[in-house]
């Protein structure tokens, strides 16, 4: 999306040593592998940065911008900046759905209660972003995680179909997320928050993949083991498909670049089924 909106380079990572000085004024990427809304999400992976800590890092950036530009100019920059928040799938996959034996101290809660804990925490986090100056925010919902190669291979009884329960959890969370964003739009003065329906977009790509130029919609391009290449993360020992642009999924978990291009285009220019209540191009110019 950044490239389409005119950025010459990808937004640099917050922790990169080169993300200093004027570079910060062009945007910063706070994302982290295995990060989640809930602090305990991704704990099995060690040094992840969850959303609370990512917002702490944004607060540090904000202080730098204020010291560089002065308060009025800094707040104006933040009010007009686009904030993109794509998080939540790890909370389901690498928190709720991990076997209890892997985290025996984790209390077993209902899917509904877990979703409510995500929404409650996310409400506080998005409100904090608003209080730090964010106004134009696009929030992605959780995609059809039951369709990723990892879920297909770890639930072989489903055959070539998507796994139903993870998708049900994603849909339950997404419904509550849309309600939350509508609530925040009405309660936070001047907040322009768009709901990115990534679930709808990716499900459409998978179901009608040939219409988008894809040949394979269920398997990873970068694979080691499993019927769908979903059992081992992509790494140095992996085999790679001849043409990654023909695969919906790059590895056991993530869409390919070709898929991300379709998602980005639909979020930029899509209708209300793709992004609500306005697409990203309208959000940026609002």
N, C-alpha and C positions, 0 to 999 in steps of 0.2 A: 504494500500500500504506500509505503514511504517513497519508493521509486516512482510510482505512478503520480504521486502528489508533488514530485519535483526534487526530492532529496537525491543528492549525487551519490551518497554512500549509505550503507546500512548504519543504523543508529549504533554507536559504539557501546560496549559493555561498561557498566559503572566501575568495575574493578580493574579495567585495563589501565596500565600506567600512563597511556597516552590520552586518556579521557580527562583532560585538565584544560584550564584556560578557555579560550574562545570555543573549543570543540564542544564544551558542555552546553553552550547556548544554542547548539543545533539539535539537541536532543540526546537522551541517554537511555540505554536499555538496562533495566534492573532485573531481568528475568534470570531464573535459575533452574537448572535441571532438577527434577524431583521435588520442586517447591510446591507448596499448597497453601490454601486458605488457613487450614488448621496447623498449629505449630508442630504437632507430632507427625504430620504427613511426611513421608519419605525418609523417616528416621533410619530405616535399614540401609540407606545409601550414604549416610554420613553427612558430609559438609554441604548440605543444601541450604539455600536461603529462602525461607518462607515469606509469605506476603507481608507480615508485620515488619520483618527486617528489611524487606525491599522498600517499604514506605519510609522506614528510618533512613535508608540511603537516599531516597528522594528528598527527605527533609534536609539532609546534609547538602545536597545539590542546591536546594532552594536557598539555603543560607549563603552559599557561594554566589549565586546569582544576585541576591540582594546586596551583598558586599561589593559586587562588580558593577551593578547597574544603578543601585539605589532602590528603595522600596517601591515607589510608584511604577518605574519602568519594569521592575522585576514582576510585580503583580500583574501588570498588563501583558507581559510575555506569557506568564502562566495561564492567564484567562483565555488567551488566544491559541495556546498550544493544544495539540491533540494527545490525549492520554489513552493508551490502549491496554486493556487488562484482559489477558487470556489465562485463566487459571481455574482449577476445580477438578480436572480429570484425575490428577494424581491423588486428590483426596479420596476419590472413590476407588481407583485401581490399587494404589500403594498405601492405603490406610484401611478403608472399610473392607475391601475384598481380599486383603492378605490373610492367609490362614491364621487362626488364633494361635496355633503352635509356634508361629513365628513371632508372635507378640502376646505371650500368655497373660500379661498384666492388663491387656486391653479389655475393657468391659464390653460384653456383647450387647449392643443396642439395636433397636429396630431400624430398618432403612429410613423410616419417616423421621425418627429422632435424630439420626445422623445427618440427614439433609437439613433439618432445622438448626442443628449446631453449625453447619456450614453457613447457612443464611444469616444466622445471628451474628457470627463473627465477621462475615463479609459486609454486613450493614455497617458495623463499626469501622471497618477498614476503608470502605468507600467514603464514609462521612469524614474520616480523618484526611483523606486525599482532598476532599472539598475544602476542608478547613485550612489546608496547606496551599490552596489556591487553584486546584484543578477545577475546571468548569466544563470543558468539552471532553467527555469520556465515552469511549466505546467499550462495552463489556461483552466478551464472547461467552456463549453458553458452552456446555460440555457436549462434544460430538458423540456420534454413535460408537462408543468405546467397546461395545460388544462385537463390533465388526472388525476390530484390529487383528492382525495375524496372531498376536500373543494370546488373545482371548479365544480365538478359533482353535489354536493348538492345545491350549490348556483345558479346553472343554470339548474333547473330540466327539462326544456323543451327539453334538449338534450337526455333525457332518460338515457340509459346505455352507450352512446357514450362519447368520450372526447369532451371538449368544444373547439370550433374551434378558436375563436378570440385570447385567450391567447396563443394557440399554434402557430398561425400565427405571433403574436408579437415576440414570442421566436425565431421562424425561421428567421424572419427579422433581429433581433438582432444578431443571430448566424452567418448569412451571413456576416454582417458588422464586427463582431468580427474576423472571420477568415481572412478577408482582412486586418484588423488592425494588427494582429499578423504577417502576412507575411510582412507587411510594416516595423514593428519594427525589425524583424529578419534581414532585409536588411539594415536598417539605423543605428542600434546599433551594433557596432563592437563587435564580440565575443558572442553576445546574442544567446542562444539556447532556443527557445520558442516553446513549443508543444501545439497544439490545441486539447483538449480533447472533443470528440464529444459525450457528455453524452446524448444529445437528441436522437441520433441514437441508442445508447445502451439501454436506458430505454424504448424507443418506441418498440424496438425489444423484450425486456423482457416482456412488457405488451402484445404485440400481440401474442407472442409464449410462454406465461408463463408456460404452462404445460411442455414444453420442458426443462425448467429450474427447474422443481420440485415444482412450485407454483400452488396452487389451486385457489387463489383469487387475481385478478389483478385490481379490481376497488374499493375496500373498505378498510378501516383502520382496523388494528388488534386492536388498542386501541381506543375505541369509546364510545361516550355518546349519540349522537343524529344525526339524518339524515339517509336517506336510505343507504348512503355509509359511515356513521360515520364521515362526514366531517364538521359538524356544530359547534362542540365544541372541543377546544384543549384537548389533552390527559392530564389527571390529576388524583388526588386521587379518584374522583367519577367515573372514567371510568371503563368500563368492558374491559377485555382483551381476545382475542381469545385463544383457547386451544393450538395452535401451531403457533407461530409467524413466523417460518421458511417457512410456506406455504402462506404467504401474501407478495405481492409486496410492499405494503405500511404499515408502522408502525402506523402512525397517520394521521390527515387530510392533512398534507403537505409533510411529509418526507418518503423516502424509508425505508424499514426494513433493519436490519443488513444483512439478507440473500441477499437482493438485492444489498446492498453496496459491498458485497463480490464479486458478479458477475461483478459489475462495475469496482471495483479495479483490478480484474484479467484481464479484457479486456483492461484496460488502461495500465497495466504492459506489456502485451504480445500481444496485439491486432494488427490488420493490419491497413492500412491507412484509412479505413472507420471509425475505432474506435478512432484513435489518429494520428495526422498529424503534422510534417512529420516523426516523429519517436515515438515509444512507450516509456513508462517511463523507462523500463529496459535499452534501448539503450541510452536514455537521461542521465541517471545516470552514465553510463560508458563512455559517450562521453568526 
